[in-house]
Amino acid sequence: MSAGAVDPAPTNAGPTNPGPTNAGPTNAGPTTAGPTQGGTARERLDAALLAAHAAGDGGRLVALYAEAAERALVETGDGVDGVEAAAFYLTHAYVFALETGHPMAGPLHARLKALGREE
């Protein structure tokens, strides 16, 4: 740096602070789960689900419940617990997809059938 130049503020960009969003160490910024808030990815997803329910945003609920199903399989594996949790979330996603005429209704139905949860 040249003499007299001002050192820009460090962004400390990294996994817990993406930089200029002022996200801070406990707030990693926006995710696909929705609003920016602290906590784990699961907590952010749960908060986004509650917010989408409160807003009556059926399309957002389809996406969030589908994301929750994927997360359940990642977090708990493809054993009984993971499959049960995924099927629970997929069922919710499917119901909201049917209610809203969402284009994911067909693929969600197919996933439920593959899990033996739908005929």
Backbone as JSON Lines, residues from 0, in Angstrom:
{"i":0,"aa":"M","n":[0.85,-1.15,0.0],"ca":[0.0,0.0,0.0],"c":[0.89,1.21,0.0]}
{"i":1,"aa":"S","n":[0.51,2.26,-0.73],"ca":[1.31,3.46,-0.82],"c":[1.11,4.33,0.41]}
{"i":2,"aa":"A","n":[2.09,5.21,0.65],"ca":[2.01,6.11,1.8],"c":[0.78,7.0,1.66]}
{"i":3,"aa":"G","n":[0.06,7.17,2.74],"ca":[-1.11,8.03,2.73],"c":[-2.38,7.34,2.31]}
{"i":4,"aa":"A","n":[-2.28,6.12,1.79],"ca":[-3.47,5.4,1.37],"c":[-4.18,4.82,2.59]}
{"i":5,"aa":"V","n":[-5.46,4.77,2.5],"ca":[-6.25,4.23,3.6],"c":[-6.46,2.74,3.37]}
{"i":6,"aa":"D","n":[-6.2,1.96,4.42],"ca":[-6.4,0.53,4.34],"c":[-7.9,0.24,4.38]}
{"i":7,"aa":"P","n":[-8.46,-0.39,3.35],"ca":[-9.9,-0.68,3.39],"c":[-10.21,-1.63,4.52]}
{"i":8,"aa":"A","n":[-11.42,-1.53,5.05],"ca":[-11.85,-2.41,6.14],"c":[-11.86,-3.84,5.65]}
{"i":9,"aa":"P","n":[-11.31,-4.75,6.44],"ca":[-11.31,-6.15,6.01],"c":[-12.73,-6.7,6.0]}
{"i":10,"aa":"T","n":[-12.98,-7.57,5.05],"ca":[-14.31,-8.18,4.96],"c":[-14.39,-9.46,5.77]}
{"i":11,"aa":"N","n":[-13.24,-10.04,6.07],"ca":[-13.22,-11.32,6.78],"c":[-14.14,-12.34,6.13]}
{"i":12,"aa":"A","n":[-14.2,-12.31,4.81],"ca":[-15.09,-13.23,4.1],"c":[-14.69,-14.66,4.39]}
{"i":13,"aa":"G","n":[-15.66,-15.48,4.57],"ca":[-15.43,-16.88,4.86],"c":[-16.75,-17.57,5.1]}
{"i":14,"aa":"P","n":[-16.72,-18.81,5.56],"ca":[-17.95,-19.58,5.69],"c":[-18.96,-18.99,6.67]}
{"i":15,"aa":"T","n":[-18.47,-18.25,7.68],"ca":[-19.43,-17.69,8.63],"c":[-19.68,-16.22,8.4]}
{"i":16,"aa":"N","n":[-18.96,-15.6,7.49],"ca":[-19.18,-14.2,7.19],"c":[-18.87,-13.97,5.72]}
{"i":17,"aa":"P","n":[-19.89,-13.9,4.88],"ca":[-19.65,-13.81,3.45],"c":[-19.1,-12.48,2.99]}
{"i":18,"aa":"G","n":[-18.84,-11.55,3.87],"ca":[-18.24,-10.3,3.46],"c":[-19.15,-9.12,3.66]}
{"i":19,"aa":"P","n":[-19.32,-8.28,2.65],"ca":[-19.95,-6.99,2.82],"c":[-21.44,-7.02,3.19]}
{"i":20,"aa":"T","n":[-22.0,-8.17,3.44],"ca":[-23.41,-8.21,3.83],"c":[-23.6,-7.9,5.3]}
{"i":21,"aa":"N","n":[-22.48,-7.69,6.03],"ca":[-22.52,-7.45,7.48],"c":[-23.21,-8.6,8.2]}
{"i":22,"aa":"A","n":[-23.0,-9.79,7.68],"ca":[-23.69,-10.94,8.23],"c":[-23.2,-11.32,9.62]}
{"i":23,"aa":"G","n":[-21.94,-11.13,9.91],"ca":[-21.43,-11.43,11.23],"c":[-21.15,-12.9,11.45]}
{"i":24,"aa":"P","n":[-20.49,-13.23,12.54],"ca":[-20.08,-14.61,12.76],"c":[-21.21,-15.59,13.03]}
{"i":25,"aa":"T","n":[-22.35,-15.13,13.53],"ca":[-23.45,-16.07,13.78],"c":[-24.54,-15.97,12.73]}
{"i":26,"aa":"N","n":[-24.31,-15.18,11.71],"ca":[-25.32,-14.99,10.69],"c":[-24.64,-15.07,9.34]}
{"i":27,"aa":"A","n":[-24.73,-16.21,8.7],"ca":[-24.01,-16.44,7.45],"c":[-24.7,-15.83,6.24]}
{"i":28,"aa":"G","n":[-25.69,-15.0,6.45],"ca":[-26.35,-14.35,5.33],"c":[-27.46,-15.2,4.76]}
{"i":29,"aa":"P","n":[-28.08,-14.7,3.69],"ca":[-29.24,-15.4,3.13],"c":[-28.88,-16.77,2.58]}
{"i":30,"aa":"T","n":[-29.79,-17.69,2.75],"ca":[-29.67,-19.02,2.16],"c":[-30.93,-19.26,1.35]}
{"i":31,"aa":"T","n":[-31.02,-20.44,0.77],"ca":[-32.24,-20.77,0.05],"c":[-33.41,-20.88,1.01]}
{"i":32,"aa":"A","n":[-33.12,-20.95,2.29],"ca":[-34.17,-21.09,3.28],"c":[-34.93,-19.79,3.49]}
{"i":33,"aa":"G","n":[-34.42,-18.65,3.07],"ca":[-35.19,-17.42,3.18],"c":[-34.5,-16.33,3.94]}
{"i":34,"aa":"P","n":[-35.2,-15.73,4.9],"ca":[-34.71,-14.53,5.54],"c":[-33.38,-14.75,6.25]}
{"i":35,"aa":"T","n":[-32.61,-13.66,6.31],"ca":[-31.34,-13.7,6.99],"c":[-31.57,-13.71,8.48]}
{"i":36,"aa":"Q","n":[-31.03,-14.69,9.16],"ca":[-31.11,-14.77,10.61],"c":[-30.04,-15.71,11.11]}
{"i":37,"aa":"G","n":[-29.8,-15.68,12.4],"ca":[-28.77,-16.51,12.98],"c":[-29.21,-17.94,13.11]}
{"i":38,"aa":"G","n":[-28.3,-18.76,13.6],"ca":[-28.63,-20.15,13.86],"c":[-28.08,-21.09,12.81]}
{"i":39,"aa":"T","n":[-28.39,-22.35,12.99],"ca":[-27.93,-23.38,12.06],"c":[-28.77,-23.34,10.78]}
{"i":40,"aa":"A","n":[-28.31,-24.07,9.8],"ca":[-29.07,-24.15,8.55],"c":[-30.46,-24.7,8.81]}
{"i":41,"aa":"R","n":[-30.57,-25.69,9.7],"ca":[-31.88,-26.27,10.04],"c":[-32.77,-25.21,10.69]}
{"i":42,"aa":"E","n":[-32.21,-24.41,11.6],"ca":[-32.99,-23.36,12.26],"c":[-33.45,-22.3,11.26]}
{"i":43,"aa":"R","n":[-32.58,-21.97,10.31],"ca":[-32.97,-20.98,9.29],"c":[-34.07,-21.55,8.4]}
{"i":44,"aa":"L","n":[-33.96,-22.84,8.06],"ca":[-35.0,-23.48,7.24],"c":[-36.32,-23.52,8.0]}
{"i":45,"aa":"D","n":[-36.27,-23.88,9.27],"ca":[-37.5,-23.92,10.09],"c":[-38.13,-22.53,10.17]}
{"i":46,"aa":"A","n":[-37.3,-21.5,10.37],"ca":[-37.82,-20.12,10.45],"c":[-38.44,-19.7,9.11]}
{"i":47,"aa":"A","n":[-37.81,-20.1,8.01],"ca":[-38.36,-19.77,6.69],"c":[-39.69,-20.48,6.46]}
{"i":48,"aa":"L","n":[-39.78,-21.72,6.93],"ca":[-41.05,-22.45,6.82],"c":[-42.15,-21.75,7.6]}
{"i":49,"aa":"L","n":[-41.84,-21.33,8.82],"ca":[-42.83,-20.61,9.64],"c":[-43.24,-19.31,8.97]}
{"i":50,"aa":"A","n":[-42.28,-18.59,8.41],"ca":[-42.58,-17.32,7.74],"c":[-43.45,-17.55,6.51]}
{"i":51,"aa":"A","n":[-43.15,-18.59,5.74],"ca":[-43.95,-18.89,4.55],"c":[-45.37,-19.3,4.94]}
{"i":52,"aa":"H","n":[-45.5,-20.06,6.02],"ca":[-46.83,-20.41,6.52],"c":[-47.59,-19.15,6.93]}
{"i":53,"aa":"A","n":[-46.92,-18.27,7.67],"ca":[-47.56,-17.04,8.14],"c":[-47.99,-16.16,6.97]}
{"i":54,"aa":"A","n":[-47.2,-16.16,5.9],"ca":[-47.51,-15.35,4.72],"c":[-48.49,-16.04,3.78]}
{"i":55,"aa":"G","n":[-48.77,-17.32,4.02],"ca":[-49.64,-18.06,3.12],"c":[-49.04,-18.25,1.75]}
{"i":56,"aa":"D","n":[-47.72,-18.36,1.68],"ca":[-47.0,-18.48,0.42],"c":[-46.82,-19.94,0.04]}
{"i":57,"aa":"G","n":[-47.84,-20.51,-0.61],"ca":[-47.84,-21.92,-0.96],"c":[-46.7,-22.32,-1.86]}
{"i":58,"aa":"G","n":[-46.36,-21.49,-2.83],"ca":[-45.25,-21.81,-3.73],"c":[-43.94,-21.9,-2.99]}
{"i":59,"aa":"R","n":[-43.73,-20.99,-2.06],"ca":[-42.51,-21.01,-1.25],"c":[-42.5,-22.24,-0.35]}
{"i":60,"aa":"L","n":[-43.66,-22.62,0.17],"ca":[-43.75,-23.81,1.02],"c":[-43.38,-25.07,0.25]}
{"i":61,"aa":"V","n":[-43.78,-25.15,-1.01],"ca":[-43.39,-26.31,-1.84],"c":[-41.88,-26.42,-1.88]}
{"i":62,"aa":"A","n":[-41.22,-25.31,-2.2],"ca":[-39.76,-25.32,-2.31],"c":[-39.09,-25.62,-0.98]}
{"i":63,"aa":"L","n":[-39.59,-25.01,0.09],"ca":[-38.96,-25.2,1.4],"c":[-39.15,-26.61,1.92]}
{"i":64,"aa":"Y","n":[-40.34,-27.18,1.76],"ca":[-40.54,-28.55,2.22],"c":[-39.73,-29.54,1.38]}
{"i":65,"aa":"A","n":[-39.59,-29.28,0.09],"ca":[-38.75,-30.14,-0.75],"c":[-37.29,-30.04,-0.29]}
{"i":66,"aa":"E","n":[-36.86,-28.83,0.05],"ca":[-35.51,-28.64,0.57],"c":[-35.34,-29.37,1.91]}
{"i":67,"aa":"A","n":[-36.35,-29.3,2.76],"ca":[-36.3,-29.98,4.05],"c":[-36.18,-31.5,3.85]}
{"i":68,"aa":"A","n":[-36.85,-32.03,2.84],"ca":[-36.76,-33.47,2.55],"c":[-35.34,-33.84,2.16]}
{"i":69,"aa":"E","n":[-34.74,-33.05,1.31],"ca":[-33.36,-33.32,0.9],"c":[-32.42,-33.22,2.1]}
{"i":70,"aa":"R","n":[-32.62,-32.19,2.9],"ca":[-31.78,-31.99,4.08],"c":[-31.92,-33.16,5.05]}
{"i":71,"aa":"A","n":[-33.14,-33.69,5.2],"ca":[-33.37,-34.82,6.1],"c":[-32.55,-36.03,5.67]}
{"i":72,"aa":"L","n":[-32.49,-36.27,4.38],"ca":[-31.7,-37.4,3.89],"c":[-30.21,-37.18,4.1]}
{"i":73,"aa":"V","n":[-29.78,-35.94,3.92],"ca":[-28.36,-35.62,4.11],"c":[-27.99,-35.73,5.58]}
{"i":74,"aa":"E","n":[-28.85,-35.19,6.44],"ca":[-28.54,-35.16,7.87],"c":[-28.67,-36.51,8.55]}
{"i":75,"aa":"T","n":[-29.63,-37.32,8.12],"ca":[-29.89,-38.58,8.82],"c":[-29.58,-39.81,7.97]}
{"i":76,"aa":"G","n":[-29.24,-39.63,6.72],"ca":[-28.89,-40.75,5.86],"c":[-30.12,-41.41,5.26]}
{"i":77,"aa":"D","n":[-29.88,-42.44,4.5],"ca":[-30.99,-43.1,3.81],"c":[-31.55,-44.28,4.59]}
{"i":78,"aa":"G","n":[-31.27,-44.32,5.89],"ca":[-31.87,-45.34,6.75],"c":[-33.32,-45.0,7.02]}
{"i":79,"aa":"V","n":[-33.93,-45.75,7.9],"ca":[-35.35,-45.59,8.18],"c":[-35.67,-44.17,8.63]}
{"i":80,"aa":"D","n":[-34.89,-43.61,9.55],"ca":[-35.17,-42.27,10.05],"c":[-35.11,-41.23,8.94]}
{"i":81,"aa":"G","n":[-34.1,-41.3,8.1],"ca":[-33.96,-40.35,7.0],"c":[-35.09,-40.44,6.0]}
{"i":82,"aa":"V","n":[-35.46,-41.68,5.65],"ca":[-36.54,-41.88,4.69],"c":[-37.87,-41.42,5.27]}
{"i":83,"aa":"E","n":[-38.1,-41.73,6.54],"ca":[-39.35,-41.29,7.19],"c":[-39.44,-39.77,7.22]}
{"i":84,"aa":"A","n":[-38.35,-39.11,7.6],"ca":[-38.34,-37.65,7.65],"c":[-38.52,-37.07,6.25]}
{"i":85,"aa":"A","n":[-37.83,-37.63,5.27],"ca":[-37.95,-37.12,3.9],"c":[-39.38,-37.29,3.39]}
{"i":86,"aa":"A","n":[-39.99,-38.45,3.67],"ca":[-41.36,-38.68,3.23],"c":[-42.33,-37.7,3.89]}
{"i":87,"aa":"F","n":[-42.11,-37.41,5.15],"ca":[-42.93,-36.44,5.87],"c":[-42.89,-35.08,5.16]}
{"i":88,"aa":"Y","n":[-41.68,-34.59,4.9],"ca":[-41.54,-33.29,4.24],"c":[-42.03,-33.32,2.8]}
{"i":89,"aa":"L","n":[-41.76,-34.41,2.09],"ca":[-42.23,-34.51,0.7],"c":[-43.76,-34.5,0.64]}
{"i":90,"aa":"T","n":[-44.4,-35.13,1.61],"ca":[-45.87,-35.13,1.64],"c":[-46.39,-33.71,1.79]}
{"i":91,"aa":"H","n":[-45.76,-32.95,2.67],"ca":[-46.17,-31.55,2.84],"c":[-45.94,-30.76,1.54]}
{"i":92,"aa":"A","n":[-44.78,-30.96,0.94],"ca":[-44.49,-30.26,-0.32],"c":[-45.53,-30.62,-1.38]}
{"i":93,"aa":"Y","n":[-45.87,-31.9,-1.46],"ca":[-46.84,-32.37,-2.45],"c":[-48.22,-31.76,-2.21]}
{"i":94,"aa":"V","n":[-48.67,-31.74,-0.96],"ca":[-49.98,-31.15,-0.65],"c":[-50.03,-29.69,-1.06]}
{"i":95,"aa":"F","n":[-48.99,-28.93,-0.72],"ca":[-48.98,-27.52,-1.1],"c":[-48.86,-27.36,-2.62]}
{"i":96,"aa":"A","n":[-48.14,-28.27,-3.28],"ca":[-48.05,-28.21,-4.74],"c":[-49.42,-28.44,-5.37]}
{"i":97,"aa":"L","n":[-50.17,-29.39,-4.83],"ca":[-51.52,-29.64,-5.35],"c":[-52.43,-28.44,-5.1]}
{"i":98,"aa":"E","n":[-52.34,-27.87,-3.91],"ca":[-53.19,-26.73,-3.57],"c":[-52.92,-25.51,-4.43]}
{"i":99,"aa":"T","n":[-51.67,-25.33,-4.84],"ca":[-51.3,-24.13,-5.59],"c":[-51.17,-24.36,-7.09]}
{"i":100,"aa":"G","n":[-51.35,-25.61,-7.53],"ca":[-51.16,-25.9,-8.95],"c":[-49.69,-25.79,-9.36]}
{"i":101,"aa":"H","n":[-48.8,-26.04,-8.43],"ca":[-47.36,-25.9,-8.65],"c":[-46.87,-26.97,-9.62]}
{"i":102,"aa":"P","n":[-45.95,-26.63,-10.52],"ca":[-45.46,-27.61,-11.49],"c":[-44.65,-28.75,-10.87]}
{"i":103,"aa":"M","n":[-44.27,-28.65,-9.61],"ca":[-43.53,-29.72,-8.95],"c":[-44.43,-30.83,-8.43]}
{"i":104,"aa":"A","n":[-45.75,-30.69,-8.56],"ca":[-46.67,-31.71,-8.05],"c":[-46.35,-33.08,-8.65]}
{"i":105,"aa":"G","n":[-46.16,-33.16,-9.94],"ca":[-45.85,-34.44,-10.6],"c":[-44.56,-35.06,-10.11]}
{"i":106,"aa":"P","n":[-43.45,-34.32,-10.13],"ca":[-42.2,-34.89,-9.64],"c":[-42.25,-35.25,-8.14]}
{"i":107,"aa":"L","n":[-42.94,-34.47,-7.35],"ca":[-43.07,-34.8,-5.92],"c":[-43.87,-36.09,-5.75]}
{"i":108,"aa":"H","n":[-44.93,-36.24,-6.52],"ca":[-45.73,-37.46,-6.47],"c":[-44.87,-38.66,-6.83]}
{"i":109,"aa":"A","n":[-44.05,-38.52,-7.86],"ca":[-43.17,-39.61,-8.28],"c":[-42.18,-39.99,-7.18]}
{"i":110,"aa":"R","n":[-41.67,-38.99,-6.48],"ca":[-40.73,-39.27,-5.38],"c":[-41.44,-40.0,-4.24]}
{"i":111,"aa":"L","n":[-42.67,-39.59,-3.94],"ca":[-43.44,-40.28,-2.9],"c":[-43.74,-41.73,-3.3]}
{"i":112,"aa":"K","n":[-44.03,-41.94,-4.56],"ca":[-44.28,-43.3,-5.04],"c":[-43.02,-44.14,-4.9]}
{"i":113,"aa":"A","n":[-41.88,-43.56,-5.23],"ca":[-40.61,-44.29,-5.14],"c":[-40.3,-44.67,-3.68]}
{"i":114,"aa":"L","n":[-40.8,-43.89,-2.75],"ca":[-40.61,-44.19,-1.33],"c":[-41.7,-45.1,-0.79]}
{"i":115,"aa":"G","n":[-42.64,-45.51,-1.65],"ca":[-43.74,-46.38,-1.22],"c":[-44.78,-45.66,-0.4]}
{"i":116,"aa":"R","n":[-44.89,-44.34,-0.56],"ca":[-45.84,-43.56,0.23],"c":[-47.08,-43.16,-0.56]}
{"i":117,"aa":"E","n":[-47.1,-43.46,-1.82],"ca":[-48.21,-43.05,-2.68],"c":[-48.38,-44.1,-3.76]}
{"i":118,"aa":"E","n":[-49.64,-44.28,-4.19],"ca":[-49.89,-45.27,-5.25],"c":[-49.82,-44.65,-6.61]}
